Amino acid sequence: MKDIWERLSEGSSNSVYVSGMDAHLNGSKTTSIRDLTDKERSKKALKLPVDAGTRVSFIGYLGSYMCYKDSPENGMKGEVVNAKSANGAVTHHGGKVFVKFEDGRLRSVYAEHLQLSEVKEEKKLASFRVASLGDLTNFMKVAEGKLVHTSTKDLWSFDKGADGNFTVERLFDDNGEPLKV
């Protein structure tokens, strides 16, 4: 097996020029030396203005770590928050965005050191069992055997089993297609 210096010196014979360092970095989060330049990083940076509640993550590299006394870890997620100002609530000032990170710390971070965070969808249950309908505090009974979830407005059915417990099942998926035919 070749060591890193041999691989770096070889480069690549692709039709589009890719440097040996680019080839070495393949497979990591950074796939090109060009991604490390200010120009490329600014393309991925958070665009201002940004709304409170927006999920963001910190982009950690040498330059971003040197800008802060207590910087978050690379990839740490947070939520943009409002701060009071003379003109009312603001989410950013002077190019810095106010973010409460997962570690519980509130920091003002330059927008170029933040990017939108991928939001993972919550997996929704298709069915579950309860001992009584009184246990369903987030549901409203709308008809015999039918429930509506109060926050998501999803339509659910319920049926009492032989053991006296209730089986509650979601009727439609997020696209409005029936879960059962």
N, C-alpha and C positions, 0 to 999 in steps of 0.2 A: 504494500500500500504506500502511496506517495504521501510525503509530508505536506504541510500547508504551503511551504515556500515553493515546492515544485509545482503544486496546483496553481498557485498565484502567478507564477511565471509563465504558465502555459496559455492562459487566457482562454478564448473560445473561438470556434470557427463558425459560429452562427452567422446568418446573413446580416443580422443587425448586431453591431458591435456590443459585446458584453465583456467587461473586464474580468480578470481572474478573481479580483476581490468580490465582484458581483456574483460570480459563480460560487465562491466560497460561502457567501451569505445566503444563497438560495436555501429555502427550507426554514429560515428564521423569519421573524416578523418583518425585518428589514430585508427587502429583496434586491436592493440596488444602492450603490453609493450615492446615486442621485437623490434617493429618498432622504439622505442625511443633510442635504443642503437647505439653506433657509428658504429658497424659492419653492422647493418641493414641500417643505413642512408647512409653509403658509397656505398652500393649496388645501391641506388637510385640516387647517386650524379652524377653530370655532368662529363663525361669522357673527358680528355684532349688528344690531342689538339681539339679545337673547332673552327669552321669557323665563320668569321664575318657575322652578319645577323641572326645568330641562335637565336630563341626565347627561353628564359629561365624564370624561376620563382624562387623567393627566398624562401628557406625553413626556416621558423622562429621557433625557439625554444630557450630556455634559453641560451644555449651555443653559438648559432649563433648571438643572439642579443648582447651578451657581447663582441664579437670580433670587433665590429665597433662602432665608435663614433656616427654615424648617420645611423643606419641600416634601410633598407626598411621594409615595413610591410610584414607579412607572406603572401605568395602567390603573392606578387607584381611581375608583369611581366616586362621584359626588353629585350633588344636586345644586343647581343655581338658585340662590336665594336673594330676596330683596333686602336692601339696606336703606335706612332713612337718610334723606338729604334735604337741603333747603327747598328743592323743587319737587319733593315727594319721594316715593319709593323708586329706587333704581337698582338694576342688577349689575351694572358695570360703571366704572369711572376711570378715566385716563388709560384706557386700553386693558384694564384689569377687570376680571369678572369675579363676583363674590360667590364662592362655592363652599358648601358644607360637605366635607369628604366623609367616607366611610369610617375613618378613624375618629370621627366626632369633632374634628377641628375645622373651624371656619377660616378660610384663607382667601386673599385676593390674588388671583393668578392671571398672568397675561393670557389673552385670548389665543395667542399662537402656541401656547403650551397646553391647550385643551382641545379635545375633539368630542363630537357627539358620541355618546355611549350607546352601544347596542342594547336595546331593551329586550330582555328575554320575556317571552309570553308565558303567562301563568298557565299551567296545565289545568283545564277545567274538568271536573268530575262529570262522568256520564250518568252515574247512578250511585246511590248510597242508601243505607238503612237507618231508620230512627225508631225509637220506642214509642214516641207519640208525636202528633202534629204540633204540639206545644214546643217541641225542641227546634222547630223551624222558625227561628226569629227573623231570618232574612227573606222569608217568603210570605206571600199573601194568597189566600185561597180565593180563587175567582169563580170556580164552578166545581161541581162534584167530580173529584178525581183530577182536578187541574190546579196548578200553582203558578204564580209569577214571581220570579226573583225580584226583590224590590230595587236593587241597584243596577243589575244588568238587563232587566226586563226580559229575561229568557223565560220561555214557557216550559214547564215541567209537569209531569204526571205523578200521581201517587196511588198506591194500591196497598190495602191491608192484607198481610199474609196470614196463613193459618196459625202462626205463632203469636199473632197480635201485633207484631212490628210492622212498620210501614216501609215500603220500598219506594224511593223517590228517583225518577229518571228524567233526564233532560230529553226533550222531544226534537230539538233542531240544533244543528251545528252553527258555527259563527257565520256561515254563508247562507243560512236559511234552509239548508237541505235537511230532510228528515233523517234522524239517526237510525230509526227503525222503519221498515216498510211493512 
